[in-house]
Amino acid sequence: MPQSILPKPILLDTADTDSLLSTMHGLDGPGVGHTAHTRLRYLQKIGFPASANAGRGRRTVHDLKALLQLALVFEMLDLGILPARAAATVDTLWPDLGAAFTDAWRALERHRSDAPGVGDTRAEPTAGLQGDAESDRKLIVLSPRALSSTEAEPLAAVTTTLASERGVASGSARGSRARAIVDPYAIVCDLDAALQSALRYRHDEIAAAFE
């Protein structure tokens, strides 16, 4: 009688995390001296992410929560936000930000179930959501001072929908203010694809980690 294969927990060491983030963000790595490795070393030095199992004589291990936090910080760094500020913001606001990523995963799973032939081994591109589902996609909007280089405290952030954000950009005075916008759905799609392609995780293992 064949035995079922139990899901493998998502626990990545620094080298695998470096490879994952390099793949997700199209960086010049992985490896010592490359962008993702340098960012990871700095964030590790300031104690981020707090959920990583690290300490003197202990191997750093990143679970799904830590990987999502790192992916979000990397996205913020790509937008020009200072590393310490990005890390502090994610730490402070994670209950709300983490919920946005859970919603994004559920949206991706709904899209897969509604689209026969998509399969369960690769994420669809972010354009895969259509109609109301696409307009209702959650976005993280950081406060207008996000790109300021003179402040270090955590940023304020709100979650909104793509439809609402389009309205702001098209007519409101707020649309002219410099803001940083992050798309959790896009990050989840990239994370899902990178875990499967670069690190050979199965879809059911990723789904189990989100539960």
C-alpha positions in Angstrom: 0.0 0.0 0.0 1.6 3.3 -1.1 2.4 5.8 1.7 1.4 9.4 1.5 4.2 11.9 1.5 3.9 14.3 4.4 4.3 18.0 3.7 7.8 19.3 4.3 7.9 22.3 6.6 9.1 25.5 5.1 12.3 26.2 7.0 15.1 27.8 5.0 18.7 28.5 6.1 20.5 31.7 5.1 21.8 30.2 1.8 18.4 29.0 0.7 16.8 32.3 1.8 19.5 34.2 -0.2 18.7 32.0 -3.3 14.9 32.5 -2.8 15.1 36.3 -2.5 17.5 36.6 -5.4 15.1 34.7 -7.6 12.1 36.6 -6.5 13.6 40.0 -6.9 15.8 39.3 -10.0 19.0 40.2 -8.0 22.6 39.6 -8.9 23.1 36.6 -6.7 23.0 34.5 -4.7 26.2 34.4 -2.8 28.6 36.5 -0.7 29.1 40.0 -2.1 25.8 39.9 -4.0 22.8 42.2 -3.2 20.5 39.7 -1.5 23.3 38.3 0.7 24.5 41.8 1.7 20.9 42.8 2.6 20.3 39.6 4.6 23.5 40.1 6.6 22.6 43.7 7.5 19.1 42.8 8.5 20.4 39.9 10.5 22.7 42.3 12.3 19.9 44.5 13.4 17.8 41.5 14.5 15.4 41.2 11.7 13.3 39.2 11.2 12.6 38.6 14.9 11.0 35.3 14.1 14.2 33.8 12.6 15.7 31.2 14.9 19.1 32.7 15.3 21.7 33.3 18.1 25.2 32.5 19.1 26.1 29.0 17.9 22.6 28.5 16.4 21.8 28.2 12.7 19.5 30.9 11.3 16.2 29.4 10.0 13.5 31.3 8.3 9.9 30.0 8.3 7.1 31.3 6.0 6.4 34.3 8.3 10.0 35.3 8.2 10.3 34.8 4.4 7.2 37.0 3.8 8.6 39.7 6.1 12.0 39.6 4.3 10.3 39.7 0.9 8.3 42.7 2.0 11.4 44.5 3.3 13.2 43.7 0.1 10.3 45.2 -1.9 10.5 48.4 0.3 14.3 48.6 -0.2 13.7 48.4 -4.0 11.4 51.4 -3.6 14.2 53.4 -1.9 13.1 53.0 1.7 15.9 52.8 4.3 16.6 49.3 5.6 16.2 50.0 9.3 13.0 51.9 8.7 11.6 49.2 6.4 12.4 46.5 9.1 10.9 48.6 11.9 7.7 49.2 9.9 7.2 45.5 9.1 7.9 44.5 12.7 5.5 47.2 14.1 2.6 46.6 11.6 2.9 42.9 11.0 -0.5 41.9 12.4 -2.2 44.0 9.6 0.4 43.4 7.0 0.5 39.7 7.6 -3.3 39.5 7.2 -2.9 41.2 3.8 -0.5 38.4 2.7 -3.0 35.7 4.0 -5.7 37.4 1.9 -3.4 37.4 -1.1 -2.7 33.7 -0.8 -6.4 32.9 -0.6 -7.0 35.0 -3.7 -4.3 33.1 -5.5 -5.9 29.8 -4.5 -9.3 30.9 -5.5 -7.9 31.9 -8.9 -6.4 28.5 -9.4 -9.7 26.8 -8.5 -11.6 29.0 -10.9 -9.2 28.5 -13.7 -9.0 24.9 -14.9 -5.6 24.1 -16.4 -3.6 26.5 -14.3 -2.2 23.5 -12.4 -0.7 23.5 -9.0 3.0 23.8 -9.7 3.4 27.5 -10.7 1.7 30.7 -9.8 -0.2 32.6 -12.4 1.1 36.1 -13.1 -0.5 38.9 -11.2 -2.6 39.8 -14.3 -4.4 36.5 -13.8 -7.0 38.0 -11.6 -9.9 39.5 -13.6 -12.9 41.7 -13.0 -14.0 42.2 -9.4 -11.3 39.9 -8.1 -8.6 42.0 -9.7 -10.1 45.3 -8.5 -10.6 44.1 -5.0 -6.9 43.0 -4.7 -5.4 44.4 -1.5 -2.5 46.8 -1.7 -0.3 48.2 1.1 0.1 52.0 0.9 2.8 53.5 3.0 2.7 57.1 4.3 3.9 59.9 2.0 7.1 60.3 4.0 8.2 56.8 3.1 11.0 57.9 0.8 12.3 60.5 3.3 16.0 59.8 4.2 15.9 62.0 7.3 13.5 59.9 9.5 14.1 56.5 11.1 10.8 55.7 13.0 8.4 53.2 11.6 6.1 54.3 8.8 2.3 54.3 8.9 0.6 52.0 6.4 -2.9 51.1 5.4 -4.3 48.4 3.2 -6.6 49.4 0.4 -7.9 47.9 -2.8 -6.6 48.3 -6.3 -9.9 49.9 -7.3 -9.7 52.5 -4.5 -6.1 53.3 -5.4 -7.0 53.9 -9.0 -9.6 56.4 -7.8 -7.0 58.2 -5.7 -4.5 58.3 -8.6 -7.1 59.6 -11.1 -8.7 62.5 -9.2 -7.8 63.1 -5.6 -5.2 65.6 -4.4 -3.7 62.7 -2.5 -2.8 61.2 -5.8 0.0 63.8 -6.3 1.7 63.0 -3.0 4.7 60.7 -3.0 3.8 57.4 -1.6 5.1 53.9 -1.7 2.7 51.1 -2.8 3.3 47.4 -2.3 1.2 44.6 -3.8 1.0 41.5 -1.5 -0.6 39.4 -4.2 2.4 40.0 -6.5 4.8 39.1 -3.7 2.9 35.9 -2.8 2.9 34.8 -6.5 6.6 35.4 -6.7 7.3 33.6 -3.4 5.1 30.6 -4.4 6.9 30.3 -7.8 10.4 30.7 -6.3 9.8 28.1 -3.6 8.7 25.6 -6.2 11.3 26.4 -9.0 14.4 27.3 -6.9 13.9 25.1 -3.8 11.6 22.3 -5.1 8.8 22.8 -2.6 5.4 21.3 -3.5 2.2 23.3 -3.7 0.6 21.4 -0.8 3.7 22.2 1.4 3.3 25.9 0.7 -0.4 25.8 1.2 0.1 24.0 4.6 2.5 26.7 5.7 -0.2 29.4 5.0 -2.8 27.6 7.0 
